[in-house]
Each structure stands twice: as structure tokens, then as C-alpha cells.
Amino acid sequence: MKKKTLSAVILVSLFVNPFSFTFAKTKLIYDRSEDLAVQYIENSLNDDNWKDNNPRISGKWKYFYTDDENKPSYIEFKISCDKTPDCWFILVNADWDDVAIPISSTSWNTPSEVTHQQGVNNEKYYYFWPLDIYSENLDNWDVQTIVKTEQIDLKKNDKETNDRKKELKNRIKKWKLEAKEFKKSDEFKKKKEEIKDEILNVPSEEYSMKILNFANADLPWWTNWTYTSPWTSDIKVPGSNTTDCTSRTPCYQQFQTTYGSLSCSSWCAPTAVAILFWYYDRNWLSNLVSWTAPTTEIMNTTSKWLVTSVAWKIWTYCKWTEWATNITNIPNAKQYAIDKWYLNTTSSFISGTTATLFTEIKSEINLWRPVISNIIYQKDWTQRWHTTVVYWYKSSPSNSNIVLMNMWWWVYKVDWLNTYTYSSINQNLSSVYYFWSYNKPVTSIVKFNIKN
């Protein structure tokens, strides 16, 4: 009976309009991606922000593109919970050129919500890397970026704004071309071989046609699908979330400060180190920060003083309104702790392969010590760095290379009703970085051991 049913399915498939295959395959990819997102939820119900909160896919999803305008590379699923409509997103790779889930988030809003251009309905989204996410208005081709400090007030029409609009348009055009060229390279082929076990595989075209709902075939639709389940990890540094900071390490918001005679943002490296010091002060070392370290950096005097003090220790400086910190100087921040009478404090800068860095991260978190991580992103034609705090890792399988990063905490109002934020993310360190192919996304970490 089973053989007869299969024959009927194949026979019907032969008479299907060939133009329907694109739709059928697209639907199959979407269904597979949605199923993976559901599985991710089911395997992560003990997450700090999800426990007893009934997380589920909200029904809102968006396509993200990389190099092919007609073929989505990722599908973003928005997750809602009983306590809040904004409690996670999951980004699933749909074109088999990356790990199955390169990023997800434990809280707040989706990348499409953060980059959405208000009042625009005809919009396209692009993903190249967590700090290289863009939206494009298909009516007038305005581009917006996820990086708050680089976002544009698209309602303005002065020369500076128009120059920035042009800059972003050129940037996304360049990234699309670079991603297309990178996918042709030997480096990309090598990368795909390295991550082959983490790619969401969709069956061949022949099989795809067989499993369409044309007859009562009794084949399970997930046959020929391989993916390592994203079981959540319980390997985190101690601590707990608060109502104003859904992270075990403090949240932060950058502020304007003065470096010499110039005014710049406090920026990532000194602020990330300050987060680490705040964490220790809140949990173990109550005299590391003057008064009690707040859970969020709301531009109060204590927080500003700490970030500025760290900036001087690691020689952060401001040049033409741009930040600058040599990442190899970050270990010098240990002097701050030494000045607070933690005289045996040590630090170290470590670079190496993804596997090496992941091993180091695991060792530190097992000792309840968050880790500073340096990731690459692009701005215009220049390679840039962003410094984050890692405080969680996925323990199984042992080579998962998945960590939880406190990336940034940018809270801002889009209109009088909505406040959009983008905070901690689960990052697969093996995920594909579509340009500067000779560099790894995470290039180095910095370890601190603060002790008397």
C-alpha cells in the first residue's frame, strides 16, 4: 500500500505546473525554518527570560537577503511571551550557506523592528553580520542600519543627512557584491565544509516534489533532514536578570564624553570592561565600584566615572568624532582593579582559531568569570571592532561554539508609543562572515582575574 501511494505522488508530481515549484520549494524552506524555530523554543524553556513565560512564534516573520535579490538567505521569527510581546527573535538560515541559526536574542526586539523605517511598507532587509543589518525602502531606496550611532534621520534633507544617506546606500551595495564574490571563493567552500553538520539541509528538488500535499503519502516530511538540536545550556555565570536589564551582566547605554578637546561617544571597549567590573561589584567585590554598581548605565555620575576611568587606562581616544581603542590595550584595564587594592589582578589577550577561543571562553565561564570578546564589523570601507561581554556558552555538543553576548543596550524611541531595543544575542561563533574572508568574526578575547 505504501508503494502504491508513493507512485501516485510521483505521478501527480509529473503533471504539476513547473512554475509552481518555486513556490513549493519556498514553502518547504519556510516550513522547515519554522519547525526549527519551534524546536529551538522547546529546547530553551529554561532560559532566564523564558522560564514560565510561554514563549511562542508571534506570527510575524521577515525575509532577510545577502547576495541574491530574489532568494532570501534568512528568515527572522519574532517570539512573544505572556509577560511581553518582545521576548526573543530567532534568525534561521534559509539558503544553506550558513549555520542553521547564526543568532537569536533573549529579549527585546527583532532586527527588522530596530531597522524598520517608520511609515514604510515596501521594505527589504539585509543580514551580513549582527552589526551589519540593514533595511532598504524600495520606493526611494533609503537605507537604515541597526547601529544606533550610525542611524540617519531619514526625514531630514540637509547636505550632511543626504551625504550619509548616500554613504549607506553605497555600503549596502558594496556588501551585496562582496558577499556574492565571497560565495564563489575557495575560502567560502572551505568554510561550508567546516560547518556542514550545522547547516539546515532541505531535500533535493525531486524529493521536495514528492512530499508536497498532492496525495496521502505517509512519508515523514523531516526525512533527509540533519541538524544538531540547539539544546539550551546551563553553563552561565551566577547572577539574575532584573526588570530593567534582561542579562546576568549589567546593561549599558553609551553617552557622550570628552576625550582631550573632542566630544565622542564613550563607545564599546571601555564600556564593555566597565560592564565586567560592574558584574564583579554586584556579585562578589562590593568595593570595586564607588557606591553600588547599577544594573543599567543611565548616565549617572558613578557609571560615567567608571567608563571614563577605564577609557584612560586602555588609551581610548577620540579623532574626528570617531572612537579609537587598540584592542591589544584592553588588558591594561586591570590597573583600575589594582588601584582599588586588588593587587594580584591579572589579564591576558588571546587570539587564535574559533575552537581555541571557545575553549578559553568555556574555561573562564566555568570559573564564573565573564569574558571580553572582540568582533569585527564593517563601516563604509573600513574594518571596525566591537567589544562585547560573553557570559554563557552552549555545553553540548562540546564543539557547538555558541555563546551568549551582551552586545550593546541601545534604547531609543521611534515614536511616542514605541521603544525599540537590541541587547544580548546568542551567537554561533562558526557562523559565516560574508566579507573580509581571511578574518574570523570573533578574533580575540580578553580575560580578567580580579583578586587581592
C-alpha positions in Angstrom: 0.0 0.0 0.0 2.8 2.3 0.8 4.5 1.7 -2.6 1.2 2.5 -4.4 0.8 5.7 -2.5 4.3 6.8 -3.4 3.7 6.0 -7.1 0.6 8.2 -7.0 2.5 11.1 -5.5 5.3 10.8 -8.2 2.7 10.6 -11.0 0.9 13.7 -9.8 4.2 15.5 -9.5 4.9 14.9 -13.2 1.8 16.9 -14.1 2.4 19.8 -11.7 2.9 23.2 -13.4 6.7 23.6 -13.4 6.3 27.3 -12.3 4.7 26.1 -9.1 8.0 24.5 -7.9 9.5 27.8 -6.8 6.5 28.5 -4.6 6.5 24.9 -3.4 10.2 24.9 -2.5 9.9 28.3 -0.8 7.1 27.0 1.3 9.1 23.9 2.2 12.0 26.0 3.2 9.8 28.3 5.3 8.1 25.2 7.0 11.5 23.7 7.8 12.7 27.0 9.2 9.6 27.5 11.3 9.9 24.0 12.7 13.5 24.6 13.6 12.5 27.8 15.4 9.8 25.9 17.3 12.3 23.2 18.2 14.6 26.0 19.4 11.9 27.3 21.7 11.1 23.9 23.1 14.7 23.2 23.9 15.3 26.5 25.6 12.4 26.8 28.0 14.7 27.1 31.0 16.3 30.3 29.7 16.2 33.2 32.2 13.8 35.2 30.1 11.6 32.4 29.0 11.0 30.2 32.1 7.3 30.0 33.0 6.6 32.7 30.3 5.1 30.6 27.5 7.3 31.8 24.5 5.8 31.2 21.1 6.2 32.4 17.5 4.1 35.5 17.2 3.2 35.0 13.6 5.4 37.9 12.4 8.3 36.9 10.2 10.6 38.6 7.8 12.9 37.6 5.0 16.5 38.8 5.0 18.7 38.8 2.0 22.5 38.7 1.5 23.7 38.5 -2.1 20.7 37.3 -4.2 17.8 39.8 -4.5 15.4 37.0 -5.4 16.4 34.4 -2.9 16.1 35.1 0.8 19.1 34.0 2.9 17.5 34.1 6.3 14.1 34.1 8.0 13.5 36.1 11.1 10.9 34.8 13.6 9.6 37.1 16.3 8.9 35.5 19.6 6.3 36.7 22.1 5.7 35.7 25.7 2.9 36.1 28.3 4.6 39.0 30.0 5.8 40.9 26.9 5.3 40.8 23.2 9.0 41.3 22.7 10.9 38.5 24.3 13.1 36.9 21.6 13.8 36.5 17.9 15.3 33.6 16.1 17.2 34.1 12.8 17.2 30.9 10.7 19.4 30.4 7.6 17.4 29.5 4.6 19.8 29.3 1.7 22.2 26.6 3.2 25.1 28.9 3.2 25.4 29.4 6.9 24.9 27.6 10.2 21.2 26.8 10.8 20.8 29.5 13.5 23.6 32.2 13.4 21.9 34.4 16.0 18.9 34.7 18.3 18.1 37.0 21.1 17.0 36.5 24.6 14.9 39.7 24.8 13.7 42.9 23.3 13.0 43.5 19.6 13.9 41.9 16.3 16.5 43.3 13.9 13.7 44.2 11.4 11.9 46.2 14.1 15.1 48.1 15.0 15.9 48.9 11.4 12.3 49.5 10.2 11.8 52.8 8.6 8.7 54.4 10.1 5.8 54.8 7.7 7.4 52.5 5.1 5.5 49.4 3.9 7.6 48.4 0.9 10.9 47.4 2.7 13.7 44.9 2.2 16.0 43.6 4.9 19.7 42.5 4.6 21.8 40.5 7.0 25.6 40.2 6.7 26.6 40.0 10.4 25.0 41.1 13.7 26.3 44.7 13.4 25.8 44.8 9.6 22.0 44.6 9.3 20.1 47.0 7.1 16.7 47.9 5.8 16.0 49.4 2.4 13.0 51.4 1.3 12.1 50.0 -2.1 10.2 53.2 -3.0 13.0 55.7 -2.6 16.0 53.4 -1.8 16.7 54.9 1.6 18.8 52.6 3.7 18.8 52.3 7.5 21.3 50.5 9.7 21.0 48.6 13.0 23.9 50.5 14.6 22.2 53.3 16.5 25.1 55.7 16.4 25.1 55.4 12.6 21.4 55.7 12.1 20.0 58.5 10.0 17.0 60.8 10.5 15.6 60.0 7.1 13.1 62.9 7.3 15.9 65.4 7.1 17.0 66.9 3.8 20.2 68.8 4.6 23.6 68.2 3.0 25.0 66.2 5.9 22.0 63.9 6.0 21.9 63.4 2.2 25.7 62.5 2.3 25.0 60.0 5.0 22.1 58.5 3.0 24.4 58.1 0.0 27.1 56.6 2.2 24.7 53.9 3.5 23.4 53.2 0.0 26.9 52.6 -1.3 27.7 50.5 1.7 24.9 48.0 1.2 25.6 47.9 -2.5 29.2 47.0 -1.7 28.3 44.4 0.9 26.0 42.6 -1.5 28.7 42.4 -4.2 31.3 41.3 -1.7 29.1 38.6 -0.4 28.4 37.4 -3.9 32.1 37.2 -4.7 33.0 35.6 -1.4 30.5 32.8 -2.1 32.5 32.0 -5.2 35.8 31.7 -3.3 37.7 28.7 -2.1 37.6 30.2 1.4 33.8 30.0 1.4 33.8 26.4 0.1 36.2 25.6 3.0 34.0 27.3 5.5 30.9 25.4 4.3 32.8 22.2 4.7 33.7 23.2 8.3 30.1 23.9 9.2 28.3 21.2 7.1 26.9 19.5 10.2 25.3 22.8 11.4 23.5 23.6 8.1 19.8 23.1 7.8 19.5 20.8 4.8 16.4 20.9 2.6 15.8 17.8 0.4 16.5 17.6 -3.3 14.1 19.0 -5.8 12.8 15.5 -6.6 12.1 14.7 -3.0 10.6 18.2 -2.5 8.0 17.5 -5.2 7.2 14.0 -3.7 6.3 15.3 -0.3 4.0 18.1 -1.4 0.5 17.5 -0.2 -0.9 16.1 -3.5 -1.9 12.8 -2.1 -1.9 10.8 1.1 1.8 10.0 1.2 2.8 8.6 4.6 6.5 9.8 4.4 7.6 11.9 7.4 8.4 15.4 6.0 11.6 15.7 8.1 13.2 12.7 6.3 16.6 13.6 5.0 17.0 16.5 7.4 20.0 16.8 9.6 20.6 19.3 12.3 22.0 19.2 15.8 19.3 20.3 18.2 20.1 23.6 19.8 19.7 22.4 23.4 20.0 25.3 25.8 23.0 25.3 28.1 23.0 25.9 31.9 26.6 27.0 31.9 26.3 30.7 32.9 28.0 32.9 35.3 25.9 33.3 38.5 23.5 36.2 38.8 20.0 37.1 37.8 18.1 39.4 35.5 16.3 42.5 36.6 13.2 44.2 35.3 15.3 46.8 33.6 18.1 44.6 32.4 17.4 41.1 31.0 21.0 40.0 31.3 23.2 38.5 34.0 25.7 41.1 33.3 24.7 44.8 33.6 23.1 46.5 30.6 24.5 49.8 29.3 23.8 52.8 27.2 26.7 54.8 25.8 27.0 58.5 26.4 28.8 61.5 25.0 32.0 62.3 26.8 35.1 64.4 26.1 38.5 62.9 25.0 41.0 65.7 25.0 39.3 68.7 23.2 36.9 66.5 21.2 33.5 65.1 22.1 32.8 61.4 21.3 30.7 58.5 22.4 32.0 56.6 25.4 31.9 53.6 23.0 32.3 49.9 23.3 35.7 48.9 24.7 35.7 50.9 27.9 32.0 50.3 28.4 32.3 46.6 28.0 35.1 46.4 30.5 33.0 48.6 32.8 30.2 46.0 32.5 32.6 43.3 33.6 33.7 45.4 36.6 30.0 46.2 37.4 29.3 42.5 37.4 32.0 41.7 39.9 30.9 44.6 42.1 27.3 43.5 42.1 28.1 39.8 42.9 31.5 39.4 44.6 33.6 42.6 45.1 31.4 45.3 46.6 34.2 47.9 46.7 35.3 47.6 43.1 33.0 50.5 42.1 32.1 53.5 44.2 28.7 53.0 45.8 26.6 50.2 44.4 27.0 49.4 40.7 23.7 49.9 38.9 22.1 47.2 36.7 21.8 49.7 33.9 24.1 52.6 32.9 21.7 55.5 32.9 24.3 58.2 32.6 24.7 58.7 36.3 27.8 60.1 37.8 29.2 56.8 39.1 28.7 55.0 35.8 30.2 57.8 33.7 33.2 58.0 36.0 33.9 54.2 35.8 33.7 54.1 32.0 35.9 57.2 31.7 38.4 55.8 34.1 38.7 52.6 32.1 39.0 54.6 28.9 42.1 56.3 30.2 43.6 53.0 31.3 43.2 51.5 27.8 44.2 54.6 26.0 40.9 55.2 24.2 40.9 58.4 22.3 38.7 60.5 20.0 39.7 61.5 16.5 37.3 63.5 14.2 34.3 62.3 16.3 35.3 58.7 15.8 36.3 56.3 18.6 39.6 54.5 18.7 40.8 51.8 21.0 43.6 49.3 20.2 42.1 46.1 21.3 45.5 44.8 22.5 45.4 47.6 25.1 42.2 46.3 26.8 44.2 44.1 29.3 45.6 47.4 30.7 42.3 47.9 32.3 43.5 45.6 35.1 45.2 48.7 36.5 41.8 50.0 37.5 41.3 47.0 39.8 44.9 47.2 41.1 44.2 50.8 42.0 41.3 49.6 44.0 43.7 47.4 46.1 43.1 44.2 44.1 46.8 44.0 43.8 47.1 40.5 42.2 44.7 41.1 39.4 45.8 39.6 36.1 44.6 39.9 32.5 45.5 38.4 29.2 44.8 39.0 25.5 44.2 35.8 23.5 43.8 35.3 19.7 43.5 32.1 17.7 41.1 29.8 16.0 37.4 29.8 16.8 37.9 26.4 18.6 40.7 27.9 20.7 38.7 30.9 21.7 35.6 28.9 22.5 37.7 26.6 24.7 39.1 29.6 26.6 35.6 31.1 27.0 34.3 27.9 28.4 37.1 27.7 30.9 36.5 31.2 32.2 32.8 30.9 32.5 33.2 27.6 34.4 35.2 29.8 36.9 32.3 32.3 37.0 34.3 34.9 35.1 32.7 36.8 32.1 34.9 37.3 29.1 35.6 40.3 26.9 35.2 39.4 23.2 36.3 41.4 20.1 34.2 41.0 17.0 34.6 42.6 13.5 32.2 44.6 11.6 32.4 47.0 8.7 31.8 50.7 8.5 31.9 52.2 5.0 35.2 50.9 3.6 37.0 50.3 6.9 37.3 47.3 9.2 36.0 48.1 12.7 35.8 46.4 16.1 33.1 46.0 18.6 33.8 44.8 22.1 31.3 42.6 23.9 30.9 40.7 27.1 30.3 36.9 27.0 28.7 35.2 30.0 27.1 31.9 28.7 28.0 29.1 26.5 26.3 26.1 25.0 27.8 23.0 26.6 26.5 20.3 24.2 27.8 19.3 21.8 31.2 20.3 23.2 32.2 22.0 19.9 29.0 24.0 19.5 30.8 27.3 19.5 27.6 29.1 20.7 27.9 31.8 23.3 25.6 34.5 24.7 27.0 38.0 24.3 26.0 41.2 25.9 26.4 43.1 22.6 25.0 46.5 23.4 22.0 48.1 25.0 20.6 50.8 22.9 17.2 52.0 24.0 15.6 54.7 21.9 12.1 55.9 21.0 10.9 55.6 17.4 7.7 57.4 18.1 5.8 58.4 21.2 4.4 54.8 21.6 7.3 52.5 20.7 10.7 52.0 22.3 12.9 49.6 20.4 15.9 47.9 22.0 18.6 45.4 20.8 20.5 43.7 23.6 22.1 40.3 24.3 22.3 37.7 21.5 23.1 34.1 21.2 25.9 34.0 18.7 27.3 31.0 16.8 31.0 31.7 16.5 31.1 29.4 13.5 28.6 31.5 11.5 29.6 32.9 8.2 31.1 36.4 7.9 30.4 37.4 4.3 33.4 39.7 3.7 37.0 40.1 4.9 37.0 36.3 4.5 40.6 36.0 5.8 39.4 37.1 9.3 37.2 35.3 11.8 34.2 37.1 13.1 35.5 36.8 16.7 39.2 37.4 16.5 40.3 37.7 20.1 39.2 37.7 23.8 40.5 39.3 27.0 40.4 37.5 30.3 40.4 39.3 33.7 41.0 37.6 37.1 40.4 40.2 39.8 41.8 39.2 43.1 43.5 40.6 46.2 
